[in-house]
């Protein structure tokens, strides 16, 4: 009877051994998201055209921060 190796574990966002670097990344993500939302809200108050453009740009920024936090941009070793 042949034996099959167990499947590899799915990639985790960041290694648990990272400590301070992981905290620094999470704080940076919160800060960028917060600033993005504040700037977007300010631009929305200027009118509909700047508001629409701000929402479109903010969506891309927030998705990029999310993808980075999930570790999808990290190189697999």
Backbone as a chain_set.jsonl record, in Angstrom:
{"seq": "XXXXXXXXXXXXXXXXXXXXXXXXXXXXXXXXXXXXXXXXXXXXXXXXXXXXXXXXXXXXXXXXXXXXXXXXXXXXX", "coords": {"N": [[0.838, -1.164, 0.0], [0.642, 2.169, -0.93], [1.999, 5.153, 0.478], [0.965, 8.429, 1.188], [2.238, 11.654, 1.446], [1.405, 14.05, 3.987], [-0.623, 16.957, 3.284], [0.839, 20.173, 2.548], [0.994, 22.805, 4.946], [-1.215, 25.613, 4.853], [-0.135, 28.868, 3.692], [0.74, 31.288, 6.132], [-0.154, 34.585, 7.209], [1.995, 36.112, 8.36], [5.068, 35.057, 9.806], [5.076, 33.589, 13.064], [7.265, 34.043, 14.6], [8.209, 36.55, 14.267], [7.734, 38.775, 15.89], [8.491, 41.945, 16.897], [8.66, 43.102, 14.338], [6.329, 42.2, 13.109], [4.369, 43.456, 14.684], [5.021, 46.111, 14.115], [4.404, 46.197, 11.377], [1.612, 45.721, 11.454], [0.734, 47.97, 12.911], [1.514, 49.956, 11.126], [-0.183, 49.326, 8.995], [-2.714, 49.884, 10.133], [-2.383, 52.622, 10.55], [-2.02, 53.665, 7.907], [-4.484, 52.917, 6.778], [-6.24, 54.416, 8.391], [-5.425, 57.099, 7.85], [-5.981, 57.145, 5.121], [-8.782, 56.88, 5.109], [-9.48, 59.245, 6.473], [-8.494, 61.269, 4.711], [-10.012, 60.666, 2.471], [-12.619, 61.182, 3.43], [-12.384, 63.934, 3.834], [-11.962, 64.829, 1.195], [-14.387, 64.075, 0.07], [-16.044, 65.936, 1.214], [-15.488, 68.15, -0.297], [-16.844, 68.04, -2.656], [-18.768, 66.358, -5.302], [-17.22, 65.298, -7.498], [-14.397, 65.298, -6.665], [-14.884, 63.654, -4.5], [-15.779, 61.189, -5.579], [-13.5, 60.415, -7.017], [-11.72, 60.231, -4.882], [-12.836, 58.112, -3.395], [-12.509, 55.998, -5.197], [-9.701, 55.858, -5.387], [-9.058, 55.396, -2.704], [-10.203, 52.902, -2.309], [-8.479, 51.245, -3.781], [-6.076, 51.615, -2.385], [-6.736, 50.629, 0.183], [-7.349, 47.95, -0.403], [-4.846, 47.106, -1.262], [-3.395, 47.32, 1.133], [-4.739, 45.404, 2.633], [-4.164, 43.048, 1.153], [-1.41, 42.981, 1.455], [-1.27, 42.557, 4.206], [-2.31, 40.014, 4.362], [-0.27, 38.562, 3.402], [0.106, 37.919, 0.766], [1.8, 39.175, -0.946], [4.282, 38.422, -0.198], [7.368, 36.703, -0.739], [7.546, 33.285, -1.456], [9.312, 30.824, 0.319]], "CA": [[0.0, 0.0, 0.0], [1.479, 3.368, -1.003], [1.71, 6.177, 1.474], [0.978, 9.773, 0.645], [2.654, 12.644, 2.443], [0.315, 14.974, 4.327], [-0.53, 18.21, 2.516], [1.563, 21.273, 3.183], [0.144, 23.752, 5.65], [-1.415, 26.832, 4.069], [0.73, 29.962, 4.144], [0.194, 32.175, 7.151], [0.133, 35.971, 6.838], [3.385, 36.37, 8.752], [5.584, 34.071, 10.746], [4.837, 33.944, 14.458], [8.54, 34.353, 15.252], [8.644, 37.867, 13.828], [7.7, 39.668, 17.039], [8.372, 43.39, 16.746], [8.405, 43.442, 12.939], [4.917, 41.949, 12.85], [3.645, 44.541, 15.337], [5.288, 47.321, 13.344], [3.63, 46.103, 10.139], [0.186, 45.884, 11.781], [0.505, 49.371, 13.256], [1.631, 50.712, 9.881], [-1.408, 49.082, 8.233], [-3.784, 50.659, 10.761], [-2.12, 54.035, 10.323], [-2.3, 53.965, 6.504], [-5.93, 52.819, 6.585], [-6.853, 55.554, 9.074], [-5.123, 58.304, 7.078], [-6.718, 57.03, 3.866], [-10.195, 57.178, 5.381], [-9.594, 60.676, 6.791], [-8.31, 62.065, 3.489], [-11.179, 60.407, 1.625], [-13.747, 61.929, 3.992], [-12.159, 65.356, 3.568], [-12.19, 65.079, -0.228], [-15.822, 63.951, -0.18], [-16.671, 67.185, 1.628], [-15.201, 69.189, -1.29], [-17.782, 67.959, -3.768], [-18.976, 65.008, -5.818], [-16.136, 64.803, -8.365], [-13.262, 64.88, -5.834], [-15.325, 62.551, -3.642], [-15.783, 59.936, -6.354], [-12.099, 60.068, -7.283], [-11.122, 59.829, -3.602], [-13.322, 56.776, -3.03], [-11.872, 55.027, -6.093], [-8.291, 55.712, -4.999], [-9.024, 54.794, -1.37], [-10.491, 51.47, -2.461], [-7.257, 50.568, -4.22], [-5.101, 51.659, -1.299], [-7.153, 49.729, 1.264], [-7.196, 46.565, -0.865], [-3.406, 46.816, -1.25], [-3.003, 47.108, 2.528], [-5.304, 44.11, 3.016], [-3.399, 41.982, 0.496], [-0.103, 42.927, 2.102], [-1.455, 41.964, 5.524], [-2.562, 38.584, 4.21], [0.988, 37.926, 3.027], [0.089, 37.485, -0.624], [2.902, 39.806, -1.66], [5.541, 37.868, 0.306], [7.976, 35.66, -1.556], [7.53, 31.956, -0.829], [10.661, 30.27, 0.428]], "C": [[0.894, 1.242, 0.0], [1.031, 4.385, 0.04], [1.851, 7.553, 0.828], [1.36, 10.738, 1.772], [1.484, 13.568, 2.755], [0.461, 16.274, 3.536], [0.228, 19.277, 3.297], [0.574, 22.199, 3.862], [-0.045, 24.999, 4.792], [-0.52, 27.946, 4.578], [-0.003, 30.858, 5.133], [0.629, 33.589, 6.792], [1.587, 36.331, 7.151], [3.799, 35.305, 9.744], [5.322, 34.527, 12.174], [6.12, 34.35, 15.185], [8.981, 35.793, 15.003], [8.605, 38.926, 14.93], [7.462, 41.12, 16.704], [8.095, 43.804, 15.303], [6.94, 43.243, 12.581], [4.056, 43.054, 13.466], [3.809, 45.834, 14.552], [4.48, 47.328, 12.048], [2.15, 46.33, 10.406], [-0.137, 47.327, 12.14], [0.581, 50.26, 12.015], [0.37, 50.534, 9.036], [-2.58, 49.879, 8.81], [-3.607, 52.142, 10.465], [-2.454, 54.426, 8.879], [-3.801, 53.91, 6.232], [-6.643, 54.022, 7.208], [-6.651, 56.847, 8.292], [-5.885, 58.291, 5.757], [-8.187, 57.386, 4.057], [-10.384, 58.659, 5.695], [-9.471, 61.552, 5.546], [-9.502, 61.879, 2.558], [-12.389, 61.184, 2.13], [-13.595, 63.426, 3.732], [-12.43, 65.68, 2.101], [-13.664, 64.948, -0.603], [-16.525, 65.254, 0.189], [-16.428, 68.317, 0.624], [-16.151, 69.155, -2.483], [-17.86, 66.56, -4.332], [-17.816, 64.466, -6.66], [-14.899, 64.428, -7.538], [-13.624, 63.701, -4.929], [-15.293, 61.214, -4.36], [-14.356, 59.482, -6.623], [-11.425, 59.576, -6.001], [-11.558, 58.427, -3.202], [-12.668, 55.719, -3.907], [-10.406, 54.79, -5.713], [-8.187, 55.023, -3.642], [-9.296, 53.298, -1.436], [-9.233, 50.712, -2.855], [-6.204, 50.536, -3.114], [-5.463, 50.656, -0.209], [-7.056, 48.266, 0.851], [-5.713, 46.18, -0.879], [-2.909, 46.556, 0.165], [-3.513, 45.753, 3.008], [-4.497, 42.957, 2.427], [-2.021, 41.854, 1.122], [-0.206, 42.269, 3.474], [-1.716, 40.47, 5.461], [-1.309, 37.831, 3.776], [1.023, 37.461, 1.583], [1.198, 38.106, -1.446], [4.264, 39.23, -1.246], [6.06, 36.778, -0.631], [7.967, 34.341, -0.79], [8.948, 31.408, -0.792], [10.638, 28.777, 0.323]], "O": [[1.797, 1.359, 0.828], [-0.137, 4.459, 0.42], [2.752, 7.79, 0.022], [0.864, 10.639, 2.895], [0.66, 13.84, 1.882], [1.574, 16.644, 3.162], [0.253, 19.279, 4.527], [-0.557, 22.356, 3.401], [0.874, 25.4, 4.077], [-0.177, 27.977, 5.76], [-1.192, 31.142, 4.989], [1.66, 33.779, 6.147], [2.315, 36.804, 6.278], [2.963, 34.726, 10.437], [5.345, 35.724, 12.459], [6.063, 34.936, 16.266], [10.033, 36.205, 15.492], [9.38, 39.882, 14.89], [6.37, 41.497, 16.278], [7.363, 44.767, 15.072], [6.371, 44.036, 11.83], [3.116, 43.532, 12.832], [2.842, 46.568, 14.35], [3.931, 48.362, 11.667], [1.495, 47.06, 9.661], [-1.167, 47.854, 11.721], [-0.195, 51.204, 11.874], [-0.099, 51.493, 8.423], [-3.351, 50.481, 8.061], [-4.576, 52.838, 10.163], [-3.118, 55.439, 8.665], [-4.332, 54.77, 5.529], [-7.557, 54.581, 6.601], [-7.599, 57.607, 8.093], [-6.382, 59.33, 5.323], [-8.764, 58.114, 3.249], [-11.348, 59.267, 5.232], [-10.264, 62.475, 5.354], [-9.95, 62.835, 1.924], [-13.111, 61.784, 1.334], [-14.578, 64.108, 3.44], [-13.057, 66.694, 1.796], [-14.136, 65.642, -1.503], [-17.5, 65.634, -0.459], [-17.101, 69.345, 0.693], [-16.251, 70.128, -3.231], [-17.12, 65.671, -3.91], [-17.47, 63.291, -6.542], [-14.391, 63.318, -7.701], [-12.78, 62.856, -4.629], [-14.829, 60.218, -3.805], [-14.038, 58.303, -6.474], [-10.652, 58.618, -6.03], [-10.745, 57.637, -2.724], [-12.307, 54.649, -3.416], [-9.934, 53.653, -5.719], [-7.328, 54.163, -3.446], [-8.688, 52.518, -0.702], [-8.957, 49.643, -2.309], [-5.519, 49.529, -2.937], [-4.602, 49.918, 0.269], [-6.713, 47.419, 1.677], [-5.365, 45.048, -0.542], [-2.088, 45.664, 0.375], [-2.801, 45.035, 3.711], [-4.182, 41.996, 3.129], [-1.518, 40.744, 1.302], [0.679, 41.506, 3.863], [-1.386, 39.738, 6.394], [-1.289, 36.6, 3.783], [1.897, 36.677, 1.214], [1.509, 37.619, -2.532], [5.28, 39.523, -1.877], [5.286, 36.033, -1.232], [8.336, 34.291, 0.383], [9.692, 31.521, -1.767], [11.687, 28.136, 0.393]]}, "num_chains": 1, "name": "protein.A"}
